[in-house]
C-alpha cells in the first residue's frame, strides 16, 4: 500500500511564534517599532521553556546573556547603528560550537564541565551582525551520528511526531526551528549533520562548500569534511543567515537547470519520498543523470570519516572508553581499523568522482535527489525496511548526503511535502561557491509550492 501524499506543508501542531513569521518580517517590525529585540528574545526563551520537556532541543538556555544582547541591540538601533537583517534576531547554536561563557558539551560525558573561553569564529560573525544568541542546542554524541537520539542530554524528539527521531547530528537546531522556538540556528555538517535533521524536521539546512566558513572554535569530528551548517525554516531566511556570516551579497537568478539522480541508484528509497521530492522540483528538472561512483563514495565516506574521527578520539577511547555510549564507542573504534592504503584509496576515488560530477555540473546548474531515503524512523530504531528490503538506519540516513560531503560540494535540504504527516525533503547539490544560487533556487521552489 502506497503512503498518502500531502504536499501541503505547515509547521507542526502547537508550533511557536517563530514558525509563523519570517526573519524579514521580524526585521521590518523591529525597525518600525512594532516589536523590540527584548520582546523577541523573551518570546524565544518562553518557547524554549515550553517545548523543552517535549522535544529536549536545548542543552543550555542563556536567559541572562540573551536579554543583555537584546538590550544592546535595541540601544544600537536607537542610536542609528543598524547591523543588518539579523540585528536583534534570536539564534540558537549547536553544542559543538563555542559560545563564550557557555558549556560546550558535544553531547558527551567526555566534555562535561567544559566552558568556552572564546566565541567560535562563526559565532563572532553572528554577534557582528547583531544576532542574539539564546542558547545551545542538543547534538548527537560528539556529532557522530545521524539519528540525534544518542546524547548525554538525552534524545531530541521530532516536533511532527515525538516518538520519531529529529535526525542528527544537529538534532536540537532542527527541532527548535520546526517548533518555532527560534527563527535561525547554526548547526554543523560532516556527512549530513545539518541536512539530515533538516529533512526529518521540515526545515532548511545548508552544507556550504568545504572551507567557506571557518570551523575555528568548533569541536572537530573529521576535519577534511567538517563544515558549519546554517539552518532556518525557509531558504529565504537561511540566505539572510548565510549572507550575514560570509558577506556574500552576490545576486543570482532563481532559474536553474536541474538534473535528477534516481535515488534508488544510490540506496533503496521509499517510493513516496522519491515522488514528493521529484514533484517538488517540478519543471526545473530537465533530465535524469547517472553518477555510478555514488555507491563507492558512500563507502569512502565511512573510511575517511571513520579514520579521522578515530584519530581525534583515540586517546579518550584508550583512557576512558566507558564515558562513550556503546554505539558511538563502537563506531569510533571501527574507524581505528581503517588501514593506511584504504584511506589513500578512498581519497583517490574521491578525486576521480569529483571530475565526473564537475562535468555534470557543466551541463546542469544543480543535481537533485531526496535528502534522505526514508521518513524519520522511530527513536532508537537501528534496522528498518524500505520497500520490503531490510536497511541499517544509520547507513540509510547518510546514503544520499555523504557523497557530496566527500566531494566538498555545497548542498541544501529543502522541505518538499508531508507523507503520513512526516516531512520529506529535496536535496540540491551545486558546484563550489554556488550557495547563493542554491538558496535562491530553493526559495523559488518554496514560494511556488502548492
C-alpha positions as CSV (number, residue, x, y, z in Angstrom):
1,X,0.0,0.0,0.0
2,X,1.4,3.4,-1.0
3,X,1.7,6.1,1.6
4,X,-0.7,9.0,1.1
5,X,1.0,12.1,-0.3
6,X,0.2,15.5,1.1
7,X,2.2,18.4,-0.4
8,X,0.6,20.9,2.0
9,X,3.5,21.8,4.3
10,X,2.8,23.7,7.5
11,X,4.5,23.8,10.9
12,X,3.8,21.0,13.4
13,X,0.9,21.3,15.7
14,X,1.5,23.8,18.5
15,X,4.5,25.4,16.9
16,X,5.5,28.6,18.5
17,X,5.8,32.3,17.5
18,X,8.7,32.0,15.1
19,X,7.1,29.3,13.0
20,X,4.7,31.9,11.6
21,X,6.9,34.9,10.8
22,X,9.9,35.3,8.5
23,X,13.2,37.0,9.5
24,X,12.5,39.8,7.0
25,X,9.1,40.4,8.7
26,X,10.8,40.4,12.1
27,X,13.4,42.9,10.9
28,X,10.7,45.2,9.5
29,X,8.7,45.0,12.7
30,X,11.9,45.9,14.8
31,X,12.6,48.9,12.6
32,X,9.0,50.1,12.7
33,X,8.9,49.9,16.5
34,X,6.1,47.3,16.5
35,X,8.3,44.9,18.5
36,X,11.6,45.2,20.4
37,X,14.6,42.9,20.4
38,X,13.8,42.2,24.0
39,X,10.3,41.1,23.0
40,X,11.8,38.6,20.5
41,X,14.4,37.3,23.0
42,X,11.7,36.7,25.6
43,X,9.5,35.0,23.0
44,X,12.3,32.6,22.2
45,X,13.1,32.0,25.8
46,X,9.4,31.3,26.5
47,X,9.1,28.9,23.6
48,X,12.3,27.1,24.7
49,X,10.9,26.6,28.2
50,X,7.5,25.4,26.8
51,X,8.9,22.9,24.3
52,X,11.9,21.6,26.3
53,X,10.0,18.9,28.2
54,X,8.6,17.7,24.9
55,X,11.5,17.9,22.5
56,X,14.7,18.2,24.5
57,X,16.0,20.6,21.9
58,X,18.3,22.6,24.2
59,X,21.3,21.8,26.4
60,X,21.8,25.3,27.7
61,X,19.4,28.3,27.6
62,X,21.2,31.6,28.3
63,X,18.4,33.9,29.6
64,X,20.7,36.5,31.1
65,X,23.0,36.6,28.0
66,X,20.1,36.7,25.6
67,X,18.4,39.6,27.3
68,X,21.6,41.6,27.7
69,X,22.4,41.1,24.0
70,X,18.8,42.0,23.0
71,X,19.0,45.2,25.1
72,X,22.4,46.1,23.5
73,X,20.8,45.5,20.0
74,X,18.0,47.9,20.9
75,X,20.4,50.6,22.2
76,X,22.4,50.4,19.0
77,X,19.3,50.6,16.8
78,X,18.0,53.6,18.8
79,X,21.4,55.3,18.2
80,X,21.2,54.7,14.5
81,X,23.5,51.7,14.3
82,X,21.9,49.1,12.1
83,X,23.9,45.9,11.6
84,X,21.6,44.4,9.0
85,X,18.7,41.9,8.8
86,X,19.9,39.8,11.8
87,X,20.1,42.8,14.2
88,X,18.1,41.8,17.3
89,X,17.1,38.4,15.9
90,X,17.3,35.3,18.2
91,X,19.6,32.5,17.1
92,X,20.4,29.1,18.6
93,X,23.8,27.5,18.3
94,X,24.7,23.8,18.2
95,X,26.5,22.5,21.3
96,X,29.7,21.6,19.4
97,X,30.2,25.3,18.6
98,X,31.9,27.5,21.3
99,X,29.9,30.4,22.7
100,X,31.9,32.4,25.2
101,X,31.0,31.6,28.8
102,X,28.6,28.7,28.0
103,X,29.3,25.0,28.2
104,X,30.3,23.1,25.1
105,X,29.4,19.5,25.9
106,X,29.3,17.9,22.4
107,X,26.6,15.6,23.8
108,X,29.3,13.7,25.6
109,X,30.4,12.9,29.1
110,X,33.9,13.5,28.0
111,X,33.2,17.2,27.7
112,X,31.3,17.6,31.0
113,X,32.3,20.9,32.7
114,X,33.9,22.4,29.6
115,X,33.2,26.2,29.4
116,X,34.1,28.0,26.3
117,X,36.6,30.8,26.8
118,X,36.1,32.5,23.4
119,X,33.4,32.5,20.7
120,X,33.9,30.3,17.7
121,X,34.7,32.4,14.6
122,X,31.2,31.7,13.2
123,X,29.6,33.0,16.4
124,X,31.7,36.2,16.1
125,X,30.1,36.7,12.7
126,X,26.7,36.3,14.3
127,X,27.4,38.8,17.0
128,X,28.9,41.3,14.5
129,X,25.6,41.0,12.6
130,X,23.7,41.9,15.8
131,X,22.1,38.5,16.3
132,X,21.0,37.5,19.8
133,X,22.2,34.0,20.9
134,X,19.6,32.4,23.2
135,X,21.3,29.1,23.9
136,X,23.0,25.8,22.8
137,X,21.1,23.1,21.1
138,X,21.4,19.3,21.6
139,X,23.6,17.2,19.4
140,X,24.2,13.5,18.8
141,X,27.1,12.4,20.9
142,X,30.4,14.1,19.6
143,X,28.4,14.9,16.5
144,X,29.0,11.3,15.3
145,X,25.5,10.0,14.4
146,X,22.7,10.8,12.0
147,X,19.8,10.0,14.4
148,X,20.1,12.5,17.2
149,X,19.0,10.1,19.8
150,X,22.3,9.4,21.5
151,X,23.5,12.2,23.8
152,X,24.4,12.7,27.4
153,X,21.5,15.1,27.5
154,X,19.1,12.5,26.1
155,X,17.4,12.2,22.7
156,X,16.0,15.1,20.7
157,X,12.4,14.4,19.6
158,X,10.8,15.3,16.3
159,X,8.1,18.1,16.6
160,X,6.0,16.4,14.0
161,X,5.9,13.1,15.9
162,X,7.6,13.0,19.2
163,X,8.1,9.2,19.0
164,X,10.4,9.8,16.0
165,X,14.0,11.0,15.6
166,X,14.8,14.6,14.8
167,X,17.8,13.5,12.8
168,X,21.4,14.2,13.6
169,X,23.7,15.3,14.5
170,X,22.3,18.9,14.5
171,X,19.1,17.5,16.1
172,X,18.3,20.3,18.5
173,X,18.8,23.0,16.0
174,X,16.3,21.4,13.5
175,X,13.7,20.7,16.2
176,X,14.0,24.2,17.6
177,X,13.4,25.7,14.2
178,X,10.5,23.4,13.3
179,X,8.8,24.1,16.7
180,X,9.1,27.8,16.2
181,X,11.4,28.3,19.2
182,X,13.9,30.4,17.1
183,X,13.9,31.6,13.6
184,X,17.6,30.8,12.9
185,X,20.1,28.3,14.1
186,X,23.7,27.2,13.5
187,X,24.5,23.5,13.1
188,X,27.4,21.6,11.6
189,X,27.6,19.2,8.7
190,X,30.2,16.5,8.2
191,X,28.3,13.8,6.3
192,X,24.8,15.3,6.5
193,X,24.5,16.6,10.1
194,X,22.6,19.8,9.0
195,X,20.8,18.3,6.0
196,X,19.5,15.1,7.7
197,X,17.8,16.7,10.7
198,X,16.5,19.5,8.4
199,X,14.9,16.8,6.3
200,X,13.4,15.0,9.3
201,X,12.0,18.2,10.8
202,X,10.9,20.0,7.7
203,X,13.3,22.9,7.8
204,X,16.2,24.1,5.6
205,X,19.8,23.0,6.2
206,X,22.8,24.2,4.1
207,X,26.1,22.4,3.8
208,X,28.5,25.1,2.4
209,X,31.4,24.5,0.1
210,X,34.1,22.9,2.4
211,X,36.3,25.6,3.9
212,X,34.0,28.6,3.1
213,X,33.1,29.2,6.8
214,X,36.0,28.6,9.2
215,X,35.5,25.9,11.8
216,X,37.7,27.6,14.3
217,X,36.1,27.1,17.7
218,X,34.1,24.1,16.6
219,X,34.7,20.7,18.1
220,X,36.0,18.7,15.2
221,X,34.8,15.3,14.0
222,X,36.5,14.7,10.7
223,X,38.4,17.9,9.7
224,X,38.6,17.2,6.0
225,X,34.8,17.0,5.9
226,X,33.5,19.3,8.7
227,X,31.6,22.4,7.9
228,X,29.4,24.9,9.8
229,X,25.8,24.5,8.7
230,X,23.4,27.5,8.6
231,X,19.8,26.4,9.2
232,X,16.4,28.1,9.1
233,X,12.7,27.4,8.5
234,X,12.9,28.7,4.9
235,X,15.5,29.2,2.2
236,X,14.9,32.9,2.3
237,X,15.8,33.1,6.0
238,X,18.7,30.7,5.5
239,X,20.0,33.0,2.8
240,X,20.0,36.0,5.2
241,X,22.0,34.0,7.7
242,X,24.4,32.9,5.1
243,X,24.9,36.4,3.8
244,X,25.4,37.8,7.3
245,X,28.1,35.2,8.1
246,X,30.0,35.4,4.8
247,X,29.4,38.9,3.4
248,X,28.4,37.0,0.2
249,X,26.0,39.5,-1.3
250,X,26.0,38.2,-4.9
251,X,22.7,38.4,-6.7
252,X,21.8,35.2,-8.6
253,X,19.0,34.1,-10.8
254,X,16.2,32.0,-9.4
255,X,16.2,29.9,-12.6
256,X,18.1,26.7,-12.7
257,X,18.6,23.6,-14.9
258,X,18.5,20.6,-12.6
259,X,19.5,17.0,-13.3
260,X,17.6,14.3,-11.3
261,X,19.6,11.5,-9.8
262,X,17.3,8.5,-9.2
263,X,17.9,7.8,-5.5
264,X,17.4,4.0,-5.9
265,X,20.6,4.0,-7.9
266,X,22.3,5.0,-4.7
267,X,20.3,3.4,-1.9
268,X,16.8,1.9,-1.7
269,X,14.3,4.7,-1.2
270,X,10.7,4.9,-0.1
271,X,8.6,5.5,-3.3
272,X,6.5,8.2,-1.7
273,X,9.7,10.1,-0.6
274,X,11.0,9.9,-4.2
275,X,7.7,11.1,-5.7
276,X,7.4,14.0,-3.2
277,X,10.9,15.3,-3.9
278,X,10.7,14.9,-7.6
279,X,7.3,16.6,-7.8
280,X,8.6,19.5,-5.6
281,X,11.4,20.1,-8.0
282,X,8.8,20.4,-10.8
283,X,9.7,21.8,-14.2
284,X,13.2,22.8,-13.1
285,X,14.1,19.1,-13.7
286,X,15.3,18.8,-17.3
287,X,16.7,15.2,-17.3
288,X,18.0,12.3,-15.4
289,X,21.7,11.7,-14.7
290,X,23.8,8.8,-13.5
291,X,26.7,9.1,-11.1
292,X,27.9,5.5,-10.8
293,X,30.5,6.4,-8.2
294,X,28.0,7.5,-5.6
295,X,27.8,4.0,-4.0
296,X,31.5,3.8,-3.8
297,X,31.6,7.3,-2.3
298,X,29.3,6.1,0.5
299,X,32.0,3.6,1.4
300,X,34.7,6.1,1.0
301,X,32.9,8.4,3.4
302,X,32.9,5.7,6.1
303,X,36.6,5.2,5.5
304,X,37.6,8.8,5.6
305,X,35.3,10.0,8.3
306,X,35.9,6.9,10.5
307,X,39.7,7.2,10.3
308,X,39.7,11.0,11.0
309,X,37.2,10.7,13.9
310,X,39.2,7.8,15.5
311,X,42.4,9.9,15.3
312,X,40.7,12.7,17.3
313,X,39.2,10.3,19.9
314,X,42.0,7.7,20.2
315,X,43.4,8.9,23.5
316,X,39.9,9.3,25.1
317,X,39.0,5.8,23.8
318,X,42.1,4.4,25.4
319,X,41.9,6.1,28.8
320,X,38.1,6.4,29.4
321,X,36.1,4.4,26.9
322,X,33.3,4.0,29.4
323,X,32.4,7.6,29.0
324,X,31.1,7.0,25.5
325,X,27.7,5.4,24.7
326,X,28.2,1.8,23.4
327,X,27.1,2.7,19.9
328,X,29.3,5.7,19.4
329,X,32.3,4.0,21.0
330,X,31.9,1.1,18.6
331,X,31.6,3.4,15.6
332,X,34.8,5.3,16.7
333,X,36.7,2.1,17.2
334,X,35.7,0.8,13.8
335,X,37.4,3.9,12.3
336,X,40.6,2.8,14.1
337,X,40.6,-0.4,12.0
338,X,41.0,1.6,8.7
339,X,44.3,0.8,7.1
340,X,46.5,3.5,5.5
341,X,46.1,2.1,2.0
342,X,42.3,2.1,2.4
343,X,42.3,5.7,3.4
344,X,44.6,6.6,0.4
345,X,42.4,4.6,-2.0
346,X,39.3,6.5,-0.7
347,X,41.0,9.8,-1.5
348,X,41.8,8.6,-5.0
349,X,38.2,7.6,-5.6
350,X,37.1,11.0,-4.3
351,X,39.3,12.7,-6.9
352,X,38.0,10.6,-9.8
353,X,34.4,11.0,-8.8
354,X,34.8,14.8,-8.4
355,X,35.9,15.0,-12.0
356,X,32.7,13.2,-13.1
357,X,30.4,15.3,-11.0
358,X,32.0,18.6,-12.1
359,X,31.5,17.6,-15.7
360,X,27.8,17.1,-14.9
361,X,27.7,20.5,-13.2
362,X,28.8,22.0,-16.5
363,X,25.6,20.6,-18.2
364,X,23.3,21.3,-15.2
365,X,23.3,24.1,-12.6
366,X,22.4,21.6,-9.9
367,X,21.9,17.9,-9.2
368,X,18.8,16.8,-7.2
369,X,17.7,13.8,-5.2
370,X,15.9,13.3,-1.9
371,X,17.9,14.3,1.2
372,X,17.1,11.0,3.0
373,X,15.6,7.8,1.5
374,X,13.0,7.3,4.2
375,X,10.7,9.0,6.7
376,X,12.1,9.8,10.1
377,X,12.2,6.4,11.9
378,X,11.1,5.9,15.5
379,X,13.6,6.7,18.3
380,X,16.2,4.1,18.9
381,X,15.4,2.2,15.7
382,X,18.5,0.8,14.1
383,X,17.1,-1.5,11.4
384,X,14.1,-0.8,9.2
385,X,12.6,-1.8,5.9
386,X,12.3,0.2,2.6
387,X,10.2,-1.5,0.0
388,X,10.3,-4.7,1.9
389,X,14.1,-4.7,2.0
390,X,15.9,-4.5,5.3
391,X,18.2,-1.5,5.8
392,X,20.5,-0.3,8.5
393,X,19.1,3.1,9.7
394,X,22.4,5.0,10.2
395,X,23.7,4.0,6.8
396,X,20.4,4.8,5.1
397,X,20.2,8.3,6.6
398,X,23.7,9.1,5.4
399,X,23.4,7.4,2.0
400,X,22.2,10.4,-0.1
401,X,24.1,13.2,1.7
402,X,27.6,11.8,2.5
403,X,28.8,11.5,-1.1
404,X,28.6,15.3,-1.5
405,X,30.5,15.8,1.7
406,X,33.3,13.7,0.4
407,X,33.4,15.9,-2.7
408,X,33.4,19.1,-0.7
409,X,30.4,20.4,-2.6
410,X,27.6,22.7,-1.3
411,X,24.2,21.2,-0.9
412,X,20.9,22.3,0.6
413,X,18.0,20.3,2.0
414,X,14.6,21.9,1.4
415,X,11.3,20.6,2.8
416,X,9.2,19.1,0.0
417,X,6.0,17.9,1.5
418,X,4.4,15.6,4.0
419,X,4.0,11.8,3.8
420,X,1.9,10.2,6.5
421,X,2.2,13.5,8.4
422,X,6.1,13.4,8.4
423,X,8.4,15.8,6.4
424,X,10.3,14.8,3.3
425,X,12.9,16.9,1.6
426,X,14.6,17.6,-1.7
427,X,18.4,18.0,-1.8
428,X,20.0,20.3,-4.3
429,X,23.8,19.9,-4.9
430,X,25.8,22.6,-6.7
431,X,29.3,23.4,-7.8
432,X,31.8,25.1,-5.4
433,X,30.7,28.6,-4.4
434,X,27.1,28.3,-5.5
435,X,25.5,28.8,-2.1
436,X,23.6,31.9,-3.1
437,X,22.2,30.3,-6.3
438,X,21.3,27.2,-4.4
439,X,19.4,29.2,-1.8
440,X,17.7,31.5,-4.3
441,X,16.5,28.4,-6.3
442,X,15.3,26.7,-3.1
443,X,13.5,29.9,-2.2
444,X,11.7,29.9,-5.6
445,X,10.7,26.3,-5.1
446,X,9.3,27.1,-1.7
447,X,7.4,30.1,-2.9
448,X,5.7,28.3,-5.7
449,X,4.9,25.0,-3.9
450,X,1.1,24.3,-3.6
